Amino acid sequence: MRTALVVGTGLIGTSAALALAGRGVTVHLADHDPEQARTAAALGAGTDEAPEGPVDLAIVAAPPAHVAGVLADAMRRGAARGYIDVASVKGGPRRELEALGLDLSSYIGTHPMSGREKSGPLAASGDLFEGRPWVLTPTRDTDTEVLNLALELVSHCRAVPVVMDADAHDRAVALVSHMPHLVSSMVAARLEHAEEAAVRLCGQGIRDVTRIAASDPGMWIDILSANPGPVADLLTDVAGDLEETVRALRALQSADEAKRLEGTSGIEHMLRRGNAGQVRVPGKHGSAPRVYEVVAVLIDDQPGQLARIFADAGRAGVNIEDVRIEHATGQQAGLVQLMVEPSAAPVLAASLRERGWAIRQ
């Protein structure tokens, strides 16, 4: 691939353009808002000048509701040898293109499974997709050349290609992305009018659950409008679980011992189901999940503290598998949770103590 056209210079489009430009591909940028395309160009994602002729690959990064229209326009004017979109739903856009009577041999639907809570070109990064799954949904009509162009794009972005059926993809993202976002928003909504004293008690748990609720509502309306059925089906199941959980909690309030035992059993059943589902979430680099030991280090909120901890861990010969930071409320301090292999935890804790770090047991 030598040339590409990116239509839609938001977070995903600009990030893909940055990755391609960084690999020496000549990238042309277009957007319904010319100022946004100019911003992406200023970031080094390419040029906002139109290409003189057909490019190798056109990448449509428009909202799901507009993908088919933008693709149809590009295909009718022969903008590229191959066409892809990066929308988070795949079945709907393809059916729309089929209804328009277009030859879809030069098209393949794709979806990079990566993103951020922020949107727009200023939030973009050339390494946004590194190590992340990038779904490709070819059909029997897809030209081999177009599939190869899509695979080359994924390679340039250092993502991991995953081939799926379009409708299976839409059901999958409803489960692992769209439904969780709505649930996160529902939990966060409970905080809107909560007492300030309660909100000040927020810890890492509520931050983890509500993090994705900070995303742009307009973007999510577009996404959910394109995949409402599978999401609604999943939320119906969640609603059933909620009803069962509420009944179990009410039973725990009962003066009747038999009802309390029934409530305890119901809550335990739900929690164990959660355990069973959580262990299926892929671990580091997509491998089977691993159980790590946590070494908790108290730090002051000052520049260079994290760098010192990581450097000292390196001197101890210990690899940090993951890290979390819990900030103390009302204090310029925090707790850094270093996740390491169980056998390495005593070594790391002892080494950090020797270097003056305060370890929380």
SERO-4910 file (N, C-alpha, C, O; in steps of 0.05 Angstrom, whole numbers):
BEGIN
 pado doro    nc1    nc2    nc3   cac1   cac2   cac3    cc1    cc2    cc3    oc1    oc2    oc3
  Met    A     17    -24      0      0      0      0     18     25      0     35     29     17
  Arg    A     13     42    -20     28     67    -22     12     91    -15     22    111     -5
  Thr    A    -14     90    -21    -31    113    -17    -57    105     -3    -67     82     -7
  Ala    A    -69    123     13    -94    117     26   -110    143     29    -99    165     29
  Leu    A   -136    140     30   -154    162     35   -170    155     60   -183    135     62
  Val    A   -168    173     80   -183    169    105   -206    189    105   -201    213    105
  Val    A   -230    179    105   -254    196    105   -266    195    133   -277    175    142
  Gly    A   -263    217    148   -272    218    176   -247    220    194   -234    199    199
  Thr    A   -241    244    204   -216    248    219   -222    252    248   -212    270    261
  Gly    A   -238    233    260   -241    233    288   -219    216    301   -198    214    290
  Leu    A   -225    205    324   -205    189    339   -195    166    323   -170    163    320
  Ile    A   -213    149    312   -204    125    299   -191    131    272   -170    121    266
  Gly    A   -204    148    256   -193    155    230   -166    168    231   -148    160    216
  Thr    A   -163    187    249   -137    201    252   -116    182    263    -93    183    255
  Ser    A   -123    164    282   -104    145    293    -94    127    271    -70    121    269
  Ala    A   -112    117    254   -104     99    232    -86    115    212    -66    104    202
  Ala    A    -93    140    207    -77    156    189    -49    161    200    -30    161    185
  Leu    A    -47    166    226    -21    171    238     -4    146    236     20    147    230
  Ala    A    -16    122    240     -1     97    238      9     93    210     31     85    206
  Leu    A     -9     98    190     -1     94    162     21    114    154     40    107    141
  Ala    A     16    139    161     36    160    154     63    153    166     84    158    154
  Gly    A     63    142    191     88    135    204    102    112    190    126    107    195
  Arg    A     88     96    173    100     74    159    106     82    130    112     65    113
  Gly    A    104    108    123    112    117     97     90    118     77     95    123     53
  Val    A     65    113     84     43    114     66     34    143     62     32    158     82
  Thr    A     28    151     37     17    177     32    -12    177     38    -28    163     26
  Val    A    -21    193     58    -48    192     68    -62    218     61    -52    240     68
  His    A    -85    217     49   -102    240     43   -126    239     63   -137    218     68
  Leu    A   -132    262     74   -152    265     95   -176    280     85   -173    301     72
  Ala    A   -200    271     92   -224    285     85   -244    283    108   -244    263    123
  Asp    A   -260    303    111   -280    303    133   -302    323    125   -298    342    111
  His    A   -327    318    136   -348    337    130   -343    364    143   -354    384    135
  Asp    A   -325    364    163   -315    388    176   -286    393    167   -268    380    178
  Pro    A   -281    410    148   -254    414    138   -234    422    159   -211    415    158
  Glu    A   -244    436    180   -225    445    201   -215    420    216   -191    420    224
  Gln    A   -231    400    219   -222    376    233   -201    361    216   -182    351    227
  Ala    A   -205    361    190   -185    348    172   -159    364    174   -137    352    174
  Arg    A   -160    391    175   -136    407    177   -122    402    203    -97    401    204
  Thr    A   -137    398    224   -125    392    250   -110    365    249    -87    363    259
  Ala    A   -122    345    237   -109    319    234    -84    321    218    -63    309    224
  Ala    A    -85    337    196    -61    341    180    -39    355    195    -15    347    193
  Ala    A    -46    374    212    -26    388    228    -13    370    248     10    375    257
  Leu    A    -27    349    256    -16    329    275      3    309    261     16    293    275
  Gly    A      5    311    234     23    293    220      9    268    209     22    249    201
  Ala    A    -18    269    208    -33    246    198    -34    244    168    -43    224    157
  Gly    A    -26    265    154    -27    265    125    -33    292    114    -26    312    127
  Thr    A    -44    294     90    -51    320     78    -81    322     74    -94    302     68
  Asp    A    -92    346     77   -120    349     72   -126    356     43   -149    364     36
  Glu    A   -106    354     26   -110    358     -3   -121    333    -15   -113    311     -8
  Ala    A   -139    336    -34   -152    313    -47   -131    298    -64   -114    311    -76
  Pro    A   -133    272    -66   -114    257    -84   -120    263   -113   -143    269   -120
  Glu    A    -99    261   -129   -102    267   -158   -117    244   -173   -128    249   -194
  Gly    A   -116    220   -162   -129    197   -175   -136    177   -154   -134    183   -130
  Pro    A   -144    153   -162   -152    132   -143   -128    125   -125   -106    122   -134
  Val    A   -134    121    -99   -114    112    -80   -116     82    -77   -134     69    -88
  Asp    A    -97     70    -63    -98     41    -59   -121     33    -41   -135     14    -47
  Leu    A   -125     47    -19   -145     39      0   -160     64     11   -147     83     20
  Ala    A   -186     63     10   -203     84     23   -213     73     50   -225     51     51
  Ile    A   -209     88     71   -217     80     98   -239     99    107   -233    123    112
  Val    A   -263     89    110   -285    106    119   -289    103    149   -294     82    159
  Ala    A   -285    126    163   -286    126    192   -309    145    200   -306    162    218
  Ala    A   -332    141    188   -356    157    194   -373    143    215   -369    119    219
  Pro    A   -392    157    228   -410    144    246   -426    122    232   -431    124    208
  Pro    A   -434    101    246   -448     78    233   -471     86    215   -475     74    194
  Ala    A   -487    106    223   -510    113    208   -503    125    181   -520    126    163
  His    A   -479    135    178   -470    149    153   -451    132    137   -443    141    115
  Val    A   -442    109    147   -421     94    134   -429     86    106   -414     90     87
  Ala    A   -453     75    102   -461     65     76   -462     88     56   -453     85     33
  Gly    A   -473    111     63   -474    134     45   -447    144     37   -442    150     13
  Val    A   -428    146     56   -401    155     50   -387    135     32   -373    142     13
  Leu    A   -390    109     38   -377     88     22   -389     88     -7   -374     86    -26
  Ala    A   -415     91     -9   -428     91    -35   -417    114    -52   -412    110    -76
  Asp    A   -414    137    -40   -404    160    -55   -375    155    -65   -369    161    -88
  Ala    A   -359    145    -47   -331    139    -54   -329    118    -76   -313    121    -94
  Met    A   -345     97    -74   -344     75    -93   -354     84   -121   -343     77   -141
  Arg    A   -375    101   -121   -386    109   -147   -367    128   -162   -367    128   -186
  Arg    A   -350    142   -147   -331    160   -161   -304    147   -164   -285    160   -173
  Gly    A   -301    121   -157   -276    107   -162   -253    118   -146   -231    121   -157
  Ala    A   -257    124   -121   -237    137   -105   -213    119    -98   -192    129    -92
  Ala    A   -217     92    -99   -196     74    -90   -198     47   -104   -219     40   -116
  Arg    A   -177     31   -100   -178      3   -110   -193    -14    -90   -206    -34    -98
  Gly    A   -192     -7    -64   -206    -22    -44   -218     -4    -23   -209     19    -20
  Tyr    A   -239    -13    -10   -254      3      8   -260    -12     34   -267    -36     33
  Ile    A   -256      1     57   -263    -11     82   -277     11     99   -274     35     94
  Asp    A   -291      2    119   -301     20    140   -291     10    167   -283    -14    169
  Val    A   -291     27    187   -282     19    214   -304     23    235   -298     27    258
  Ala    A   -329     22    226   -351     26    244   -354      2    263   -344    -20    258
  Ser    A   -367      7    286   -368    -13    307   -391    -33    302   -395    -51    319
  Val    A   -406    -30    281   -426    -50    273   -421    -57    243   -411    -40    228
  Lys    A   -427    -82    236   -418    -90    210   -441   -100    192   -440    -96    167
  Gly    A   -462   -113    203   -483   -124    187   -499   -103    173   -505   -105    149
  Gly    A   -507    -82    188   -524    -61    176   -512    -46    153   -526    -45    132
  Pro    A   -488    -36    155   -476    -22    132   -474    -39    107   -479    -29     85
  Arg    A   -467    -64    110   -465    -81     86   -492    -85     73   -494    -85     49
  Arg    A   -513    -90     89   -539    -93     78   -549    -68     64   -562    -69     43
  Glu    A   -542    -44     75   -549    -19     61   -535    -17     35   -547     -8     15
  Leu    A   -509    -24     33   -495    -23      8   -506    -42    -12   -508    -36    -36
  Glu    A   -514    -66     -3   -527    -85    -21   -553    -74    -33   -559    -78    -56
  Ala    A   -568    -61    -15   -594    -49    -24   -590    -27    -45   -607    -22    -61
  Leu    A   -566    -14    -44   -560      7    -64   -551     -5    -90   -546     10   -109
  Gly    A   -547    -31    -91   -540    -44   -116   -510    -42   -123   -503    -44   -147
  Leu    A   -493    -37   -104   -465    -34   -109   -450    -60   -111   -458    -80    -98
  Asp    A   -429    -61   -127   -411    -84   -128   -393    -84   -104   -377    -67   -100
  Leu    A   -397   -104    -86   -382   -104    -61   -357   -121    -61   -346   -127    -40
  Ser    A   -348   -129    -85   -323   -144    -86   -299   -128    -77   -279   -139    -67
  Ser    A   -301   -101    -79   -278    -84    -71   -281    -74    -43   -266    -56    -35
  Tyr    A   -300    -85    -28   -306    -74      0   -303    -96     20   -310   -119     15
  Ile    A   -293    -89     44   -293   -107     67   -298    -90     92   -286    -70     96
  Gly    A   -317    -99    108   -322    -86    133   -302    -94    154   -294   -117    156
  Thr    A   -293    -74    170   -274    -80    191   -281    -64    216   -297    -46    215
  His    A   -270    -73    239   -274    -58    264   -250    -62    282   -246    -84    293
  Pro    A   -234    -41    286   -212    -42    306   -224    -40    334   -238    -21    341
  Met    A   -217    -60    351   -228    -61    378   -211    -45    397   -197    -56    414
  Ser    A   -211    -19    393   -195     -1    409   -208     26    409   -222     33    390
  Gly    A   -203     41    430   -215     68    431   -207     82    457   -192     71    473
  Arg    A   -219    105    461   -214    121    485   -240    134    493   -259    135    477
  Glu    A   -241    145    517   -265    160    525   -267    186    510   -289    197    507
  Lys    A   -244    197    501   -244    222    487   -248    217    457   -242    196    447
  Ser    A   -257    238    443   -261    236    414   -247    259    400   -236    277    413
  Gly    A   -247    257    373   -235    278    357   -206    273    351   -193    256    364
  Pro    A   -195    288    332   -167    283    323   -146    288    345   -125    276    345
  Leu    A   -152    307    363   -132    313    384   -129    290    403   -109    289    418
  Ala    A   -148    272    404   -146    249    422   -132    225    408   -127    205    421
  Ala    A   -125    228    382   -115    206    367    -86    200    374    -71    216    384
  Ser    A    -78    175    368    -51    166    372    -44    144    352    -61    127    346
  Gly    A    -20    145    341    -12    126    322     -9     98    333     -7     79    317
  Asp    A     -7     95    360     -5     68    371    -30     59    385    -30     41    401
  Leu    A    -53     72    378    -78     65    390    -86     36    387    -99     24    404
  Phe    A    -78     24    364    -88     -3    358    -67    -25    364    -73    -48    360
  Glu    A    -44    -17    374    -23    -37    378    -31    -59    397    -40    -55    419
  Gly    A    -29    -84    387    -36   -107    403    -65   -112    407    -73   -131    420
  Arg    A    -82    -96    394   -111    -98    398   -123   -114    374   -113   -114    352
  Pro    A   -146   -129    379   -159   -143    357   -170   -123    337   -180   -102    344
  Trp    A   -168   -131    312   -180   -115    290   -197   -135    273   -186   -151    259
  Val    A   -223   -133    276   -241   -152    263   -244   -146    233   -247   -123    225
  Leu    A   -242   -167    217   -247   -166    188   -271   -184    182   -272   -207    192
  Thr    A   -289   -174    165   -313   -190    159   -316   -194    129   -335   -184    116
  Pro    A   -297   -209    117   -299   -214     88   -322   -233     81   -331   -248     99
  Thr    A   -331   -233     57   -351   -252     47   -339   -267     23   -316   -261     15
  Arg    A   -354   -285     11   -345   -300    -12   -340   -281    -36   -326   -288    -55
  Asp    A   -353   -257    -35   -351   -238    -57   -325   -221    -55   -318   -207    -74
  Thr    A   -313   -220    -31   -290   -202    -27   -266   -210    -44   -257   -233    -42
  Asp    A   -256   -191    -59   -231   -195    -74   -208   -201    -56   -205   -188    -35
  Thr    A   -191   -219    -64   -167   -225    -48   -149   -201    -45   -137   -196    -24
  Glu    A   -147   -184    -66   -131   -160    -65   -141   -141    -43   -125   -129    -29
  Val    A   -167   -139    -41   -178   -121    -20   -173   -132      8   -167   -117     26
  Leu    A   -177   -158     11   -171   -170     37   -141   -166     44   -135   -160     67
  Asn    A   -124   -168     25    -95   -164     30    -89   -135     37    -72   -130     55
  Leu    A   -103   -116     25    -99    -88     32   -108    -83     61    -95    -68     76
  Ala    A   -131    -95     68   -141    -92     95   -121   -104    115   -116    -93    136
  Leu    A   -110   -127    109    -91   -140    126    -65   -123    128    -53   -122    150
  Glu    A    -58   -110    106    -34    -93    107    -39    -69    125    -21    -60    140
  Leu    A    -63    -58    124    -71    -36    143    -68    -45    172    -56    -31    188
  Val    A    -80    -68    178    -78    -79    205    -49    -83    214    -42    -77    237
  Ser    A    -33    -92    195     -4    -96    202      9    -70    207     25    -68    226
  His    A      4    -50    191     16    -23    195      8    -12    222     23      3    235
  Cys    A    -17    -18    231    -26     -8    256    -18    -25    279    -24    -20    303
  Arg    A     -4    -47    273      6    -66    293    -16    -78    310    -13    -83    334
  Ala    A    -39    -82    297    -62    -95    310    -62   -125    303    -44   -135    289
  Val    A    -81   -139    314    -83   -168    310   -108   -174    294   -130   -170    304
  Pro    A   -105   -185    269   -129   -190    253   -146   -213    264   -135   -234    271
  Val    A   -172   -209    264   -191   -230    272   -214   -231    251   -227   -210    246
  Val    A   -218   -254    239   -238   -256    218   -264   -267    230   -264   -287    244
  Met    A   -286   -253    224   -312   -260    235   -334   -256    215   -331   -240    196
  Asp    A   -357   -269    219   -381   -262    204   -392   -236    215   -390   -230    239
  Ala    A   -403   -219    197   -412   -192    205   -433   -193    227   -431   -178    247
  Asp    A   -454   -210    224   -475   -210    245   -465   -222    271   -473   -213    292
  Ala    A   -447   -242    270   -435   -253    294   -418   -231    308   -418   -230    333
  His    A   -405   -215    292   -390   -192    304   -408   -174    319   -402   -165    341
  Asp    A   -431   -167    307   -449   -148    320   -461   -159    346   -464   -144    365
  Arg    A   -466   -185    347   -475   -197    372   -453   -196    393   -457   -192    417
  Ala    A   -428   -201    384   -406   -202    402   -400   -174    414   -396   -172    438
  Val    A   -400   -153    398   -394   -127    409   -417   -116    426   -412   -100    444
  Ala    A   -441   -126    421   -463   -119    439   -457   -129    467   -463   -116    486
  Leu    A   -446   -154    468   -440   -166    494   -416   -154    508   -418   -148    532
  Val    A   -395   -149    493   -370   -141    506   -365   -111    506   -346   -101    519
  Ser    A   -381    -95    491   -376    -67    490   -402    -50    493   -402    -33    511
  His    A   -422    -55    477   -445    -37    477   -462    -39    502   -469    -19    515
  Met    A   -469    -64    510   -485    -68    534   -469    -59    559   -481    -45    576
  Pro    A   -443    -66    562   -428    -56    586   -428    -26    588   -428    -15    610
  His    A   -427    -12    565   -426     17    566   -452     28    578   -451     47    594
  Leu    A   -475     17    570   -500     27    581   -502     20    611   -511     36    626
  Val    A   -493     -3    619   -493    -10    647   -475      8    663   -483     17    685
  Ser    A   -452     14    652   -434     33    666   -447     61    669   -445     73    690
  Ser    A   -461     69    648   -475     95    649   -497     94    670   -502    114    684
  Met    A   -511     72    672   -532     70    692   -521     72    721   -533     84    738
  Val    A   -499     58    725   -486     60    752   -477     89    757   -481     99    779
  Ala    A   -464    101    738   -454    129    741   -477    148    746   -474    168    761
  Ala    A   -500    143    734   -523    160    737   -533    161    766   -545    181    774
  Arg    A   -528    140    781   -535    140    810   -520    161    825   -528    169    847
  Leu    A   -497    169    815   -480    189    829   -488    218    823   -480    236    838
  Glu    A   -505    222    803   -511    249    794   -522    266    817   -514    289    820
  His    A   -541    256    832   -554    271    853   -547    260    881   -561    266    900
  Ala    A   -526    244    883   -518    232    908   -507    254    927   -497    274    917
  Glu    A   -508    249    952   -497    269    972   -467    270    968   -454    251    963
  Glu    A   -457    294    972   -428    299    969   -412    281    987   -390    272    980
  Ala    A   -422    277   1012   -407    260   1031   -404    232   1020   -384    219   1025
  Ala    A   -424    222   1006   -423    195    994   -403    194    971   -387    175    968
  Val    A   -404    215    954   -387    215    930   -358    216    938   -340    205    925
  Arg    A   -352    230    960   -324    232    969   -312    205    978   -288    203    981
  Leu    A   -330    186    982   -320    159    989   -313    142    965   -305    119    969
  Cys    A   -316    152    941   -311    137    917   -283    126    917   -263    140    922
  Gly    A   -280    100    912   -254     87    911   -249     75    883   -263     83    864
  Gln    A   -230     57    881   -222     47    855   -244     30    843   -247     29    818
  Gly    A   -260     17    859   -281      0    848   -301     16    832   -308      9    809
  Ile    A   -312     38    843   -331     54    828   -318     68    805   -331     73    784
  Arg    A   -292     75    807   -278     87    784   -276     67    761   -279     74    738
  Asp    A   -270     42    768   -268     21    747   -294     17    733   -296     16    708
  Val    A   -316     15    748   -342      9    737   -353     32    720   -366     27    700
  Thr    A   -346     57    727   -358     80    713   -339     94    694   -347    114    681
  Arg    A   -315     84    690   -296     98    673   -307    103    645   -305    125    635
  Ile    A   -318     82    632   -327     86    605   -352    103    602   -360    110    580
  Ala    A   -365    109    625   -389    126    624   -382    155    617   -399    171    611
  Ala    A   -356    161    616   -347    188    610   -347    193    579   -341    216    571
  Ser    A   -353    173    563   -351    176    534   -373    195    523   -393    201    537
  Asp    A   -368    205    499   -386    224    485   -413    211    480   -415    192    465
  Pro    A   -435    222    491   -462    211    487   -470    211    457   -483    192    448
  Gly    A   -463    232    442   -470    233    414   -459    210    399   -473    198    382
  Met    A   -434    203    404   -421    181    390   -435    155    397   -439    138    380
  Trp    A   -443    151    422   -455    127    431   -484    124    421   -493    102    417
  Ile    A   -498    146    417   -524    145    405   -522    134    377   -538    117    368
  Asp    A   -502    143    362   -497    132    335   -492    102    335   -503     87    319
  Ile    A   -475     94    354   -467     65    356   -492     48    363   -497     28    350
  Leu    A   -506     56    384   -528     40    394   -552     40    375   -567     21    373
  Ser    A   -555     62    360   -576     63    340   -572     43    317   -590     34    304
  Ala    A   -546     35    313   -540     16    292   -540    -13    301   -538    -31    285
  Asn    A   -543    -17    327   -542    -45    338   -562    -48    361   -555    -61    381
  Pro    A   -586    -38    358   -604    -37    382   -615    -64    390   -618    -70    414
  Gly    A   -621    -82    371   -633   -107    377   -616   -125    396   -626   -133    417
  Pro    A   -591   -132    388   -575   -148    405   -570   -136    433   -568   -150    453
  Val    A   -567   -109    434   -562    -96    460   -587    -99    477   -585   -104    501
  Ala    A   -611    -94    465   -636    -96    480   -640   -125    491   -649   -128    513
  Asp    A   -633   -145    475   -635   -173    484   -618   -178    508   -627   -191    527
  Leu    A   -593   -168    507   -575   -172    530   -585   -157    555   -583   -168    577
  Leu    A   -595   -133    551   -605   -118    575   -629   -131    586   -634   -129    611
  Thr    A   -645   -144    570   -668   -160    581   -658   -181    599   -670   -186    621
  Asp    A   -637   -195    591   -625   -216    609   -614   -203    634   -617   -214    656
  Val    A   -600   -180    632   -590   -166    655   -612   -158    674   -610   -160    698
  Ala    A   -634   -149    662   -657   -141    679   -668   -165    694   -676   -162    718
  Gly    A   -668   -188    682   -677   -212    696   -658   -218    720   -667   -226    741
  Asp    A   -632   -216    715   -613   -220    737   -617   -199    759   -615   -206    783
  Leu    A   -622   -175    752   -627   -154    772   -652   -160    789   -652   -157    813
  Glu    A   -673   -169    776   -697   -176    791   -692   -199    811   -701   -198    833
  Glu    A   -677   -219    802   -670   -241    820   -653   -231    843   -657   -240    866
  Thr    A   -634   -214    837   -617   -203    858   -632   -186    878   -628   -188    902
  Val    A   -650   -170    868   -667   -153    886   -683   -171    905   -685   -166    929
  Arg    A   -696   -193    893   -711   -211    910   -694   -224    931   -703   -227    954
  Ala    A   -669   -231    924   -652   -244    944   -644   -224    966   -643   -232    989
  Leu    A   -639   -199    958   -632   -179    979   -656   -173    997   -652   -170   1021
  Arg    A   -680   -172    986   -704   -168   1002   -707   -191   1022   -715   -188   1045
  Ala    A   -701   -216   1012   -703   -239   1030   -684   -238   1053   -690   -247   1075
  Leu    A   -660   -226   1048   -641   -223   1070   -651   -204   1092   -640   -205   1114
  Gln    A   -670   -187   1086   -682   -169   1106   -703   -183   1123   -712   -172   1143
  Ser    A   -711   -207   1115   -734   -220   1128   -726   -229   1156   -703   -235   1162
  Ala    A   -746   -231   1173   -742   -242   1200   -743   -273   1199   -736   -286   1219
  Asp    A   -753   -283   1177   -755   -312   1174   -728   -324   1166   -717   -316   1145
  Glu    A   -717   -342   1182   -690   -353   1176   -689   -368   1150   -669   -366   1136
  Ala    A   -710   -382   1143   -711   -396   1117   -709   -377   1094   -695   -383   1074
  Lys    A   -722   -354   1095   -721   -335   1074   -693   -322   1072   -683   -317   1051
  Arg    A   -681   -318   1096   -654   -306   1096   -634   -325   1083   -616   -317   1068
  Leu    A   -637   -351   1089   -620   -371   1076   -624   -372   1046   -605   -375   1031
  Glu    A   -649   -369   1038   -655   -368   1009   -643   -344    996   -632   -345    974
  Gly    A   -644   -321   1010   -631   -296   1000   -601   -299    998   -589   -291    978
  Thr    A   -589   -311   1018   -560   -316   1018   -552   -333    994   -532   -328    980
  Ser    A   -568   -354    990   -562   -373    967   -564   -358    941   -548   -363    923
  Gly    A   -585   -341    938   -588   -326    913   -565   -307    907   -556   -305    884
  Ile    A   -556   -293    928   -534   -274    924   -508   -289    918   -493   -281    900
  Glu    A   -504   -311    932   -479   -327    927   -479   -338    898   -459   -338    885
  His    A   -502   -347    889   -505   -357    862   -497   -336    841   -483   -341    822
  Met    A   -507   -311    845   -501   -290    827   -471   -283    827   -459   -278    806
  Leu    A   -460   -281    852   -432   -274    854   -414   -296    841   -394   -289    828
  Arg    A   -422   -321    845   -406   -343    833   -408   -343    802   -389   -349    788
  Arg    A   -432   -336    792   -435   -333    763   -416   -311    753   -404   -313    732
  Gly    A   -415   -289    768   -397   -267    761   -368   -277    761   -353   -269    743
  Asn    A   -360   -292    781   -333   -303    781   -327   -320    756   -306   -317    744
  Ala    A   -347   -337    749   -343   -355    726   -341   -339    700   -326   -347    682
  Gly    A   -356   -317    698   -354   -301    674   -328   -285    673   -316   -282    652
  Gln    A   -320   -274    696   -296   -257    696   -271   -272    689   -253   -260    676
  Val    A   -269   -297    696   -244   -312    690   -242   -318    660   -221   -326    651
  Arg    A   -263   -314    645   -262   -318    616   -251   -294    601   -246   -295    577
  Val    A   -249   -271    615   -238   -247    602   -208   -252    596   -193   -259    615
  Pro    A   -200   -249    571   -172   -254    565   -152   -238    581   -158   -215    588
  Gly    A   -130   -250    587   -109   -236    603    -89   -222    585    -96   -214    563
  Lys    A    -65   -219    595    -44   -203    582    -38   -215    554    -35   -239    551
  His    A    -37   -197    534    -32   -204    506    -52   -224    495    -46   -239    477
  Gly    A    -77   -225    507    -97   -243    497    -95   -271    507   -110   -289    498
  Ser    A    -76   -277    524    -72   -304    534    -92   -310    556   -108   -293    563
  Ala    A    -91   -334    566   -110   -342    588   -104   -324    612    -81   -317    617
  Pro    A   -125   -316    627   -120   -298    650   -102   -311    671   -103   -335    676
  Arg    A    -86   -295    683    -67   -304    704    -74   -290    730    -85   -268    731
  Val    A    -68   -304    752    -71   -292    779    -45   -281    787    -25   -295    789
  Tyr    A    -45   -255    793    -21   -241    802    -23   -233    831    -44   -231    843
  Glu    A      0   -230    843      2   -220    871      6   -190    870     19   -179    852
  Val    A     -6   -176    889     -5   -147    890     15   -138    911     13   -146    934
  Val    A     33   -121    902     52   -107    921     43    -78    921     46    -64    902
  Ala    A     32    -69    944     21    -42    946     41    -23    958     52    -28    980
  Val    A     47     -1    945     67     18    953     54     45    957     41     56    939
  Leu    A     59     57    980     49     84    986     68    104    974     93    103    978
  Ile    A     58    124    959     75    144    947     63    172    951     39    175    956
  Asp    A     80    192    950     71    220    949     65    228    920     77    217    902
  Asp    A     46    246    917     38    255    890     58    276    881     52    300    881
  Gln    A     81    266    872    103    284    864    115    274    837    114    250    832
  Pro    A    125    291    821    137    282    796    160    262    800    176    265    819
  Gly    A    160    242    783    182    223    783    179    199    801    195    180    801
  Gln    A    157    198    818    154    176    837    149    150    822    161    130    830
  Leu    A    132    150    802    126    125    788    151    115    773    157     91    773
  Ala    A    165    133    761    190    126    747    210    112    766    223     93    759
  Arg    A    212    123    790    230    112    810    222     83    818    238     65    820
  Ile    A    195     80    822    186     53    830    192     33    808    202     11    814
  Phe    A    186     40    783    191     21    761    220     15    758    228     -7    753
  Ala    A    237     36    761    266     32    759    276     13    782    292     -4    777
  Asp    A    265     17    806    274      0    828    264    -28    825    277    -47    832
  Ala    A    240    -32    813    230    -59    807    248    -72    787    254    -96    788
  Gly    A    257    -56    767    275    -67    747    302    -76    759    313    -97    752
  Arg    A    312    -60    778    337    -67    792    333    -93    808    353   -108    812
  Ala    A    309    -98    817    304   -123    832    300   -146    813    297   -169    823
  Gly    A    299   -141    787    296   -163    768    267   -173    766    263   -196    759
  Val    A    248   -156    773    220   -164    773    205   -150    751    207   -125    748
  Asn    A    189   -165    735    173   -153    714    146   -145    725    132   -162    738
  Ile    A    137   -120    721    111   -111    729     91   -119    708     92   -110    685
  Glu    A     72   -137    715     52   -147    696     30   -127    691     20   -125    669
  Asp    A     22   -112    712      1    -92    710      4    -73    733     19    -79    752
  Val    A    -10    -50    732     -7    -30    753    -34    -15    756    -47    -10    736
  Arg    A    -40     -8    780    -63      9    786    -55     30    806    -37     26    822
  Ile    A    -68     53    804    -62     75    822    -88     83    836   -107     90    823
  Glu    A    -88     83    862   -111     92    878   -103    117    893    -86    117    910
  His    A   -116    139    886   -109    165    897   -124    169    924   -148    164    926
  Ala    A   -110    179    944   -122    184    970   -140    209    968   -132    230    957
  Thr    A   -164    208    980   -182    230    980   -172    252    998   -167    248   1022
  Gly    A   -169    276    987   -162    299   1003   -132    300   1011   -125    317   1027
  Gln    A   -116    283   1000    -88    282   1006    -71    281    981    -80    269    961
  Gln    A    -47    292    982    -29    290    959    -13    264    961     12    265    963
  Ala    A    -27    242    961    -14    216    963    -31    195    949    -54    201    941
  Gly    A    -20    172    947    -35    150    933    -23    123    939     -1    121    951
  Leu    A    -36    103    929    -27     75    932    -24     63    905    -42     61    889
  Val    A      1     55    899      7     42    874      7     12    878     22      1    894
  Gln    A    -11     -1    863    -13    -30    865      2    -43    841     -6    -41    818
  Leu    A     24    -56    848     41    -69    828     34    -98    827     36   -112    847
  Met    A     25   -108    803     17   -136    800     39   -151    787     49   -145    765
  Val    A     48   -172    801     71   -188    793     65   -218    796     45   -225    809
  Glu    A     82   -235    785     79   -263    789     81   -269    819     97   -257    833
  Pro    A     65   -288    830     65   -293    859     93   -298    870     99   -289    892
  Ser    A    110   -313    855    136   -319    866    154   -295    867    174   -294    882
  Ala    A    147   -274    852    164   -249    852    156   -229    873    171   -211    879
  Ala    A    132   -232    884    122   -212    903    140   -208    927    146   -186    934
  Pro    A    148   -230    941    165   -225    965    192   -212    958    202   -195    973
  Val    A    203   -219    935    228   -208    926    225   -178    921    241   -162    929
  Leu    A    203   -170    907    198   -142    901    193   -126    926    204   -105    929
  Ala    A    176   -137    944    170   -122    969    195   -117    985    199    -95    996
  Ala    A    212   -138    988    236   -135   1004    255   -115    991    267    -98   1005
  Ser    A    258   -116    965    276    -98    950    266    -69    953    282    -51    957
  Leu    A    240    -65    950    230    -37    952    233    -26    980    238     -3    984
  Arg    A    229    -43   1000    233    -34   1028    262    -25   1032    267     -4   1045
  Glu    A    280    -41   1022    309    -33   1025    315     -6   1013    333      8   1022
  Arg    A    300      1    992    304     26    978    287     49    990    285     71    978
  Gly    A    274     44   1012    260     65   1027    230     68   1021    218     87   1030
  Trp    A    219     50   1005    190     52    999    174     41   1021    181     21   1034
  Ala    A    150     53   1026    132     43   1046    113     23   1033     98     30   1015
  Ile    A    114     -2   1043     98    -23   1031     73    -28   1049     76    -32   1074
  Arg    A     50    -28   1038     26    -34   1053     21    -64   1052     20    -76   1030
  Gln    A     17    -76   1075     12   -105   1077    -17   -111   1069    -25   -135   1069
***
